[in-house]
Amino acid sequence: MQAAYMNTKKGLLLAALLLVQLTAGCTGVLDSTVNPRAVLTATPMEIQQGEGVTFDARGSDAIEGIITEFQWDFGDGTKTTTIAGFTSHQFLESGQFNVRLTVTNDQGGTDSSSVMVRVNGAPVLNLSIPSDVRSGDIVLLDASETTDPEGGALDFKWDLDFM
């Protein structure tokens, strides 16, 4: 765009330029989804087999709007969806489980967070006892083949008077 003007009068000239952009024929919608922020804690993070863990995602932030669902994957084949930011789960197997939370806001945005839960399995008792024992016999009780599923060291405590 060019414009020319010649001033033929003496004095100060005030000039202004007005730019107008025509939007005729322009179509389109700006669609932006704002993702939430997932925050996940687990209490406790180390348990014995068969115990439960409480998971809390109430620190998650929708950023814009509200969180509409919390999807929980407990890493042991169990999944659930809630509208509340907390739940609990009982782990029936030993091992380490990566628990994953995915939050979704009302704009369709998602975010995920994970925690690792360690489940200690009960020792597998292997006790050798003689089959024929008489009063006064000295008996050797052998539990040396007992194992820990995670390979940890074992502590043995014997109570032979059952009191």
N, C-alpha and C positions, 0 to 999 in steps of 0.2 A: 504494500500500500504506500502510495506516495501522494504528497500534497504540496502545492507551491503557493506562496502568497508573498506579494511585494508590498512593503509598507512605504507609503509615499508621504506620510505625515511625520512631523517631528514630535518627539516625546516618547513616553514609555508605552510599549505595546504589551498587552496581556493576552496570552494565547492559551487556549485549553484544548485538550484532545479528549474526546469521548470515544471509548472503544465499546462496541456492542458485539457480542458473539451471538449469532443466531443458533438456536438449537433445533430448528425445524428439521424433521427427519431423523433426529437422534432417538434411538430407543435403547433400553437396557435398564436393568435394575442391579444395583450394587447389593449383593447378597454376602453378608459376612457372618459366619458362625463363630461365636466366642466360646472357646473350650473352657470347661470348669477346671478346677485343680483338686485332684484326689489326694487325700491324706489318710493313711491307715496305720493304726497301732493294734498290737495284740498283747493280751495279758492273760496268763503268763506266756512267754515265748518258748519255754522248755517245760514239758509235762511228762507224766507217765502214761503209758498206753491205757486207753479207756477214759482218760480224763478230758475235760473240755477247756476250750480257750474262748475268751470274749474278744470280739473284734469291734473296734470303734472307728468310724469314719466321719464322726460329727464335726471334725475339724476341716472337712472338705469345703470348698468354696465354689459356688456356681459362677462366680465372676459377674455374670449378668443373668437375671432371672432366678430360677430356683432349680435345685437338683430334683429330678423326677424319679430316678431309680438308681439303686445300688446293686450291681451284679457281683456276686461273690463266687469265686472258684477256689475251693479249699485244697486243691492239688492232690486229693485222694480219690478223684472221680465224682465228688459231690459238688453240685452247683446249686445256687439259689438266688432269687432276686427279691429285694425288699424295697419299700419306700422309706424305711427308717435307716438311719445311719449307723446302726449297730446290730450285731447278731452274735450268736455263739455256735460253736461246733464241737462235737465230740470226735476225737481221733481214735479209731479202733485198731489201727495198725501202727507199728513202730516205723521210724524213719524220719527223714527231713521232708517237709512239705512247703512248697512255695505257694502261699495263699495270695491270690490276685483279686483286687477290687477294681471294678470299672464303674465310674459315675457318669451319668448322663444328665445334662440340663435340658430345660424346656425349649432350647433352641436347637437341640440335636447334637450339641457338642459333647465330646467324651474325653476322659482322661483316666489313666490307670496308675495304681500303686501296688506294691507287693511287700510282703514280709515273709520271713522264713520261720517256720515253727518246727522245733525238734521234739520228736516223740520217742521217749526211751522205752524200749520193750522190756518186759519181764524176763528174767533169766530162765533158761530152759533147764530144769532140774533133771539130773541124771544121777540117781543114788543107787549104789550097790549095797545090798543087805544080804547076809547069809540066809538061806531058806530054813535051816534047822538051827534053832537057838534054844538051849536049855538054861535053866536057872544056874547062875554062877559062871556061865561061859563069858569069856572076853570076846567082844564082838567088834569087828572092824567095820566102821561105816565109811564108805568111800563116795565122795561127791566130786571128785577131781575131773570128771567128764562133763560137769555142768558148764554151760556156755552162756555168754551174754550176746544177744542178737547184734549189738553194735560193736562187739569185740572188746569191750571195756573190761577192766579188772573187777574181780568179784570179791566180796567180803563174806565169809562164812561165820555164822553164829549158831551154835548147837544148844538146844535145850532138851536134855535127855530125861529130865524128871517130869516133863509136861506140866510144870507149875508156873 
